[in-house]
Amino acid sequence: MFGESLIRCSLYLSAESEREQNLSRLKKWFKVIEEELNESDEFEIALRVIGKIISYTESKDKRVLLELRPEERTFLEPLIKDEKHF
């Protein structure tokens, strides 16, 4: 549940409006949560997905999302469809 909330927050921050400023914030925020939650198996998937959201937002290359596991893409796909920027 908390991991899904982290992912949704990441998608929100990578949205079109003020993308550069929000992307900078998202990267700083991700660095902090990654340091704090990196050793937790519970957040492994959420951290990997958020990292790919950041990479995709920077590159605009959908192939970045293909680097996720199929079950991670299946989870992320409906969330992405809810966001205008993907």
C-alpha positions in Angstrom: 0.0 0.0 0.0 2.7 2.5 1.0 4.8 1.4 -2.0 1.9 2.1 -4.4 1.5 5.5 -2.8 5.2 6.3 -3.4 4.7 5.3 -7.1 1.6 7.4 -7.5 3.4 10.4 -5.9 6.3 9.9 -8.4 3.9 9.9 -11.3 2.3 13.1 -10.0 5.7 14.8 -9.6 6.7 13.8 -13.2 3.6 15.4 -14.7 3.8 18.0 -17.5 3.2 21.1 -15.5 6.5 22.4 -14.0 8.1 19.1 -15.1 11.8 20.2 -14.7 11.3 21.7 -11.3 9.3 18.7 -10.1 11.7 16.2 -11.7 14.5 17.8 -9.7 12.5 17.5 -6.5 11.5 13.9 -7.4 15.2 12.9 -7.9 16.2 14.4 -4.5 13.2 12.8 -2.8 14.0 9.4 -4.5 17.7 9.6 -3.3 16.5 10.0 0.3 13.9 7.3 0.2 16.3 5.0 -1.6 18.9 5.5 1.1 16.4 4.8 3.8 14.5 2.0 2.3 17.1 0.3 0.1 17.6 -2.6 2.5 13.9 -3.3 2.9 12.6 -6.1 0.6 9.1 -4.7 1.1 10.0 -1.6 -1.0 12.3 -3.2 -3.6 9.7 -3.1 -6.3 8.5 0.4 -5.5 12.0 1.7 -5.6 12.8 0.0 -8.9 9.5 1.3 -10.5 10.1 4.9 -9.2 13.7 4.8 -10.7 12.2 3.8 -14.1 9.6 6.6 -13.9 12.4 9.1 -13.4 14.4 7.6 -16.2 11.4 7.6 -18.5 10.5 11.2 -17.6 14.1 12.3 -18.4 14.4 10.3 -21.7 10.8 10.1 -23.0 11.9 6.7 -24.3 9.2 4.1 -23.5 11.8 1.3 -23.9 12.9 2.3 -20.3 9.7 0.9 -19.0 10.4 -2.4 -20.8 13.3 -2.8 -18.4 10.7 -3.5 -15.6 9.6 -7.0 -14.9 6.3 -7.9 -16.7 4.4 -7.9 -13.4 5.8 -4.5 -12.6 4.7 -3.1 -16.0 1.3 -4.7 -15.4 1.0 -2.9 -12.1 2.3 0.4 -13.5 0.2 0.4 -16.8 -3.2 1.4 -15.3 -1.5 4.1 -13.2 0.2 5.5 -16.3 -3.0 5.6 -18.2 -4.5 7.8 -15.4 -1.7 10.3 -15.9 -1.8 12.7 -18.9 2.0 12.8 -19.4 2.5 9.2 -20.4 
